[in-house]
Amino acid sequence: MSISARERIFVALDTPDVAMAIALASRLRGLVGGFKVGLEICTAVGAPQVVRALADVGGSVFLDLKLHDIPNTVAGAVRAVCALGPAVRMLTLHCTGGSAMLRAAVVAAQAMPQRPLLLGVTVLTSLDAAALSGELQVVPSVTEYVVHLARMAQACGLDGVVASPHEVGAIRAACPDMRIITPGIRPRWAAEGDQRRVMTPADALRAGADYLVIGRPITNPPPIIGDPVAAIDRLLAEIEQASTMQ
Ligand SMILES: O=C(O)c1cc(=O)[nH]c(=O)n1[C@@H]1O[C@H](COP(=O)(O)O)[C@@H](O)[C@H]1O
């Protein structure tokens, strides 16, 4: 069964205010596939509280904790996330934690009665080629490094990866069965902000992304677009228009 564009969108609720996040999720539920909560809100109020509140609203939860630590510590955190129950559909870990860390996460998750999809974050969409090679001293190109990390994630038993839409084609060719989740989504009318490797929603879907993570263009759209519901309508209309022009 093919998934609609609407269901492929996860809205990033980046706020420390859980009441505001839940109010927005209640308003947008049914209009999108689910909600991504991460470091900001989980640090402010705690992941269990956020997950429970979103589950009460009925939203599908993408828990973006970007785990990155020694294998024993990550395994413990993964068990704690699994214990939060089926509301958590996806969980992120940094691929750069290494294969021992990724394998420990998979083993820990598989030993639990239920588990979310485990997704490896490859190269953050806020990093460009200059930052990767200059600051981080990574020698391969962004795409080569992302594909290398995706292959490693696949070999360790992860279910998918997070990468920019620019790398989707190369990941798909190297790891056909991995789910690919793409942040760095920017409609033409939205500010790039701190994102660097960006693409429009229509182009990201055309590139083959399974899910799009979209934050500020929906949660804080420019005045010409209106409110979050209007932003979603506009995004979906643009996706529809692009697909009829193919
Ligand atoms: O793991 C992520 O979700 C993530 C990985 C990445 O490489 N880039 C990235 O932007 N994200 C997250 O995706 C969301 C993007 O938000 P906006 O830039 O507001 O659309 C944020 O919540 C980021 O934490």
Ligand as a Chemical Component Dictionary entry (heavy atoms), coordinates in Angstrom:
data_LIG
# 
_chem_comp.id                   LIG 
_chem_comp.type                 NON-POLYMER 
_chem_comp.pdbx_formal_charge   0 
_chem_comp.three_letter_code    LIG 
# 
loop_
_chem_comp_atom.comp_id 
_chem_comp_atom.atom_id 
_chem_comp_atom.alt_atom_id 
_chem_comp_atom.type_symbol 
_chem_comp_atom.charge 
_chem_comp_atom.model_Cartn_x 
_chem_comp_atom.model_Cartn_y 
_chem_comp_atom.model_Cartn_z 
_chem_comp_atom.pdbx_ordinal 
LIG O1  O1  O 0 17.742 13.874 13.361 1  
LIG C1  C1  C 0 17.098 14.848 12.930 2  
LIG O2  O2  O 0 15.880 14.859 12.987 3  
LIG C2  C2  C 0 17.852 15.900 12.254 4  
LIG C3  C3  C 0 19.027 15.516 11.619 5  
LIG C4  C4  C 0 19.681 16.416 10.775 6  
LIG O3  O3  O 0 20.692 16.081 10.142 7  
LIG N1  N1  N 0 19.161 17.658 10.622 8  
LIG C5  C5  C 0 18.031 18.079 11.275 9  
LIG O4  O4  O 0 17.617 19.225 11.059 10 
LIG N2  N2  N 0 17.399 17.222 12.139 11 
LIG C6  C6  C 0 16.216 17.680 12.906 12 
LIG O5  O5  O 0 15.168 18.033 12.002 13 
LIG C7  C7  C 0 14.483 19.198 12.454 14 
LIG C8  C8  C 0 14.551 20.248 11.361 15 
LIG O6  O6  O 0 13.854 21.384 11.752 16 
LIG P1  P1  P 0 13.668 22.635 10.795 17 
LIG O7  O7  O 0 15.030 23.066 10.354 18 
LIG O8  O8  O 0 13.001 23.647 11.672 19 
LIG O9  O9  O 0 12.802 22.174 9.648  20 
LIG C9  C9  C 0 15.124 19.614 13.761 21 
LIG O10 O10 O 0 14.312 19.134 14.809 22 
LIG C10 C10 C 0 16.475 18.919 13.785 23 
LIG O11 O11 O 0 16.840 18.517 15.080 24 
# 
loop_
_chem_comp_bond.comp_id 
_chem_comp_bond.atom_id_1 
_chem_comp_bond.atom_id_2 
_chem_comp_bond.value_order 
_chem_comp_bond.pdbx_ordinal 
LIG O1  C1  DOUB 1  
LIG C1  O2  SING 2  
LIG C1  C2  SING 3  
LIG C2  C3  DOUB 4  
LIG C2  N2  SING 5  
LIG C3  C4  SING 6  
LIG C4  O3  DOUB 7  
LIG C4  N1  SING 8  
LIG N1  C5  SING 9  
LIG C5  O4  DOUB 10 
LIG C5  N2  SING 11 
LIG N2  C6  SING 12 
LIG C6  O5  SING 13 
LIG C6  C10 SING 14 
LIG O5  C7  SING 15 
LIG C7  C8  SING 16 
LIG C7  C9  SING 17 
LIG C8  O6  SING 18 
LIG O6  P1  SING 19 
LIG P1  O7  DOUB 20 
LIG P1  O8  SING 21 
LIG P1  O9  SING 22 
LIG C9  O10 SING 23 
LIG C9  C10 SING 24 
LIG C10 O11 SING 25 
# 
